[in-house]
Amino acid sequence: MRSGRRRGRTAALVIAAMLAGTAACTAGEKPPCDEKLAAAFGAWARAGFSGAVAVSTGGRFDCLAGYGTADDATGARNTADTVHSIGSVSKAVTATAILQLAESGKLSLDDRVGRLVPAITGPVAEATVRQVLLHTSGIGGSVGPDDRPLDRAGAIAAINRLPLAFPPGTDDAYSNAGYTLLAVVVDTVSGMSYRDYTLAHVLTPARGRPSGYFGPPGTYWATEGNGSLTMTVRELATWTHALFRGALLAPEPTRLAGEPGHPVGEGRSHTLGGWVAFDASVYGKPIVAIAGGGGDTGHNTAVVWIPEREQVIVLSSDRPALTAEELLAATVPALVAGNPLPTPTTPAAGGDPAAAAGKYRLETGGSFEVTVAGDRPRIAALGADAVAALFPPRGRFSTGDLRAHEKRVLAVLAGRTREGREEREAVEAEHGPITAVAAGGTVVADGEMRTYVTVTTRDGPRLGWYAVGEHSTIEGAELPTEPPALTLVPSGAGGYRPDDPAGTGPDVTLDFTGGKLTVSGPAGTATARRR
């Protein structure tokens, strides 16, 4: 049975408690942060951001600052030298190692991975290194849950069992397993372990030595190569500048690290360096970016390189109230344009959270439950109709996309794919035969679609969610889990809206009057009566 996300293992650094949202700048930095940047990031901290920020131009830091509490037990504050999980940003480190080995002649990007690693005998053996770097190899998903011990031999066995979603080079599918495979390639071709090689040749030369790895050495290969690194924002900004200024690679591979390699739509392309390149149609200037982490713990890191100014922006967060990716989404247009950063809107005054607390039922069968924590109401949606009303799609996902995702999830959990059959077997081994799987609505969270399902076994029903790619590979899952929920703030005139300072969440308003809850969104309104 799945437990937690599978994009960057964050469990080892979980900090469970509420945000302490005032700024704390690193001691000895003169100045710690440009005055305008400090004012803007301070406003975002008061709105919920907890973590650290590094901004450098031409290799010189414009801002190094920390916000909120890193350790509630000791009261230690976040600084630019606080260690954060960087999740899938680790892929850029792995890709750089591969480009170095290609530069030294120890491999070619067009070598088949099965030739480089004879132990790789499964379907992916015919894919090239280039295809694995660009997520076009056909291999999808992960080699196992992030928090479950897995050694190198187990990872190779899992890779060999993975089917291809498409012939190599004919399509694309984001793959954590692919970057675990690349870590095996580094481990085999370099003559050193993956970790020893990256420390000696990829990280240390840039003074970006990582602050640690997750788990004992060699026992968590599910994240090796794709999400195992932890770093500070200072280190990560220094490393990024060194990479793109040619300190780690010769000029040609340096260019390849940030150049579009395989288009994925909407002005975006995967690069051979593990990054995503955005053309000028997206933000007005070409940039490259990468992000990793996420999930309910809020551990999340986002990095942007703006070539025109040789500028690096690194954001790391440690709480889910406002993640690094959400903050970047709200500020990156201004950062790229060189304009003053926007600041979050302040919630309206008023509201009576206690009066809104209770359970509300839709005529179509779904329900909402409103609870109060402190002075903020929190609303959870139970049932597909309630989820659809509270979480309408926003941004690049449409209602049709959400419906298609739900169909893929149900097909996978019905055992129509090899990975789906393995998932059923894992659940049944712990809880007995699955007797029913019912869809409970689809939301967009952390940039991906997640379909909630109720899985009924001998032990009773359990709510969970699954993220399944276009080629029916499981990209993330959590079973059991809590219902999808939003924290609310007053919107004026007695109404409420989501506590969403970055403006990336559901576009809905809520009104509690006359024993009824009315949820209004782009597709209309839904009314539920208090039970």
Secondary structure, DSSP 4 states (H G I P E B T S, - for coil): ---S-SSS--GGG---S----SEEPPTT-SSSB-HHHHHHHHHHHHTTB-EEEEEEETTEEEEEEEESEEETTTTEEP-TT--EE-GGGHHHHHHHHHHHHHHTTS--TTSBHHHH-TT--SGGGGSBHHHHHTT-SSB-B-SS-TTS-B-HHHHHHHHHHPPBSS-TTSS---BHHHHHHHHHHHHHHSSS-HHHHIIIIIIGGGT---SEESSSTTSBTTTTTTT-EEE-HHHHHHHHHHHHTTSSS-HHHHHHHHSEEEEEETTEEEETTS-EEE-HHHHSS-EEEEEEE-STT-EEEEEEEEGGGTEEEEEEEESTTB-HHHHHHHHHHHHHHTPPPP-PPPPPS---HHHH-EEEEETTS-EEEEEEETTEEEEEEESHHHHHHHS---TT--HHHHHHHHHHHHHHHTT-SHHHHHHHHHHHHHH----EEEEEEEEEETTEEEEEEEEEETTEEEEEEEEE-TTS-EEEEESS-PPPEEEEEEEETTEEEE--TTS-S---EEEEETTEEEEEETTEEEEEEE-
